[in-house]
Amino acid sequence: MTQDNNTNNQNIQILHSQLNDLLEEAKKISEEIDETNKKSREEIDIIHSKMNDSIAQIKQICSDLDQVDKEAGDELDALVLERVNELEE
Amino acid sequence: MKKENINIIDSKDIDNMKLDNEKIVNSEIERIGKKQTAGEALTPTEKALLFTVTGQQESAQKLKETNPVETKLDTTVDANLNNENQTRFDVMPERKKGLLGRIYEGLYKIPGVNKIVGKLEIAYNNIHINGLTNKERKLQEEIDEIDKEIKLSEKSREIVQSFIIDAKSKGAPVTALEKDMFSTARRIEDLSREKADLQEESQEQREKRDLYINKRNEVADKLINYYDEKIKPMEKELDNLQGLKSQLDLRFIATEITHKKQKTDLRDIEEKMAHIMQSWSEEGRSEGAIKKTLKDLERYLAKGKESIEKEKNKLFDEQAEIENDVAEANRLVALYKEKRDEFVRIKENRPIEVKKDIKADQSLKGVPLTESIFADKAKERLSAESYVARWNEYLQSGNNTESLKTTIDLKDFLETTKWSNNFVLDFEDFKKIIPAYYRSKGTLVNNDMLNNTLDKFYKEKV
């Protein structure tokens, strides 16, 4: 009877120990996941920020070109107006 | 009243316009019509002319039908002019405003016409203002007519002169003949003066036209030069963007593969836990003694899964956003490059070219996170170190018949992917990470060739 109890207790201890090992393993993986996400996030944020800078730079150039378009468009309007005036006189 | 409804040209004004170019306009319309029927692309000026002529006919007809009293000039043109030009426009006679309306109307009414390209094209190709004008042509015709008359008068003077000589030799009176000759000489003088005036006027017209052409070319050159200057840094930024996007694609894929492995690890724990619990219940024990441990274990498993899922969704959204941003940047650069090419084409009077659709360059698109195109591959699992070693060995071996020989630096590969030496992955993942890795390093590798090499590598080495 005592031997049976001892065996049972041993089994319980083994199961307990196995469960604790699994718990430690799960904790470790959970930390790994957090670490993976953290590192990934840091890198993505840096790259994304650089990409945003590049896109902003491109948009700024587009805006400069739009301004040149506007000025050139006004000059062409003035030329065409002048020309139409000359033609019909 | 809506703006487009105000845009009406008085039919009376149209009738009163001196359309000296009517024949040319008609032949132009005929030519454009044929071009359109043949399915050829029309230039903005051609579209504008076609639209203007047919549109005005319809507008005038509609006006007569609906409101014969109210007549308003085209307000589309002045609404699009800057203040300075608007002041010039305001003081123009109505018929000139009408002419300008005819020239500009299509530019502002046809959707999709690029205004600056359209304006440049008008300045270069519009039949009213380009090349030898009708006024110049008329002046030249008048000069030619006067020339003919001068020649005739001179001939006449020569004949009278010979009559006078003949009459004098015969002693006949010459007073009337001399009077006639004097009158012819006066006529020649008058005609010569008239011719000189017309030539001067014609010269002035040519100078004005040349001045216009010079100014117009200056504007075109300024545009082209400025675009040339700005497109280079734009393309450089786009290359930079592409490089950064490749790095991000690699990061997305590496994270996805890492998550996949972590999910497998979590699943293994779950299976082991289930196995332990089964043994526990077979012993007839209650869960009371291990309740806290179980709860903690379940909490960590759930937390791990949730973190992965949350990050996965975040990455998915982020990737879609980046795809859009890069596609938009690519579209913008293509748009301005196309405009620059259009300026050059118009200046050189080259025919319009068939344009490539400005869409996101497919090569810029990364591999979607959800895509699993390698599902048919066996799930051989090796460490990252082992894969790279085998891959490098295969690339340098005689078995590799493809031209890809660029081996991978293990240290850099592990640093870039943030994996450990013994990080285990299957071939499906290896095949996914390799193209992304090469792209992120700026190594130009043909996708088909890389896939072939990977497939052969898989058969021989894995």
Interface residues (C-beta under 8 A of the other chain):
Chain A: N8 N11 I12 L15 H16 Q18 L19 N20 L22 L23 E25 A26 K27 I29 S30 E32 I33 D34 T36 N37 K39 S40 R41 E43 I44 I47 H48 K50 M51 N52 S54 I55 Q57 I58 K59 I61 C62 D64 L65 V68 D69 A72 G73 D74 E75 L76 D77 A78 L79 V80 L81 E82 R83 V84 N85 E86 L87 E88
Chain B: K18 L81 N82 E84 N85 R88 F89 M92 P93 R95 K96 L99 L100 I103 Y104 K115 I116 K119 L120 I122 A123 N126 H128 I129 T133 K135 Q205 K208 Y212 K215 R216 V219 K222 L223 Y226 Y227 K230 P233 M234 E237 L238 N240 L241 L244 K245 Q247 L248 R251 A254 T255 T258 H259 Q262 D265 L266 I269 K272 M273 I276 S279 W280 E283 R285 A289 I290 T293 L294 D296 L297 Y300 L301 K303 G304 S307 I308 E311 L315 E318 I322 D325 V326 E328 A329 L332 V333 Y336 K339 K418
